[in-house]
């Protein structure tokens, strides 16, 4: 084999190793990058966070419905206190969800959340939410957990959302990952 061919084989080998290393690196970065993409764009109904409501309240009224689900691995009862609320865009609202630990041991849960239709996620802004942290309940304990939110008034400038009159805010509680426990779900809140 001549020096030209040996150099070409070395170049191809190094290139293939670089591709494999690059693909492995991207696979580790995929979840954080996807999460960041969803938070920035509202993709998949991912809601946004805000420090305060905008202050300006528009005329358009939107009904916000509340949905609650629980993983079978978490023996909790979880439901919205009210099923829906009507509010004007820009108006701050407060809703509560009730959770109850049905087991005889303390349990910690984490929740995932989104809104439908998905295209409204970029305009649904939470100021405070129980979903920002894990929730721990003692055996038989029942709590009401608040979520403070508003619909960004900019929704009226998005012609793609003219047909949106109802937004559904959904939460699903999962059992938090417990050090060394078997069968528990680790869910970091998309």
Beta strands, then each sheet from edge to edge (+ up, - down):
strand 1: 48-49
strand 2: 61-70
strand 3: 76-80
strand 4: 84-88
strand 5: 93-101
strand 6: 107-116
strand 7: 124-129
strand 8: 135-137
strand 9: 142-151
strand 10: 166-175
sheet 1: 1+ 7+ 9- 5+ 3-
sheet 2: 4+ 2- 10- 6+ 8-
end
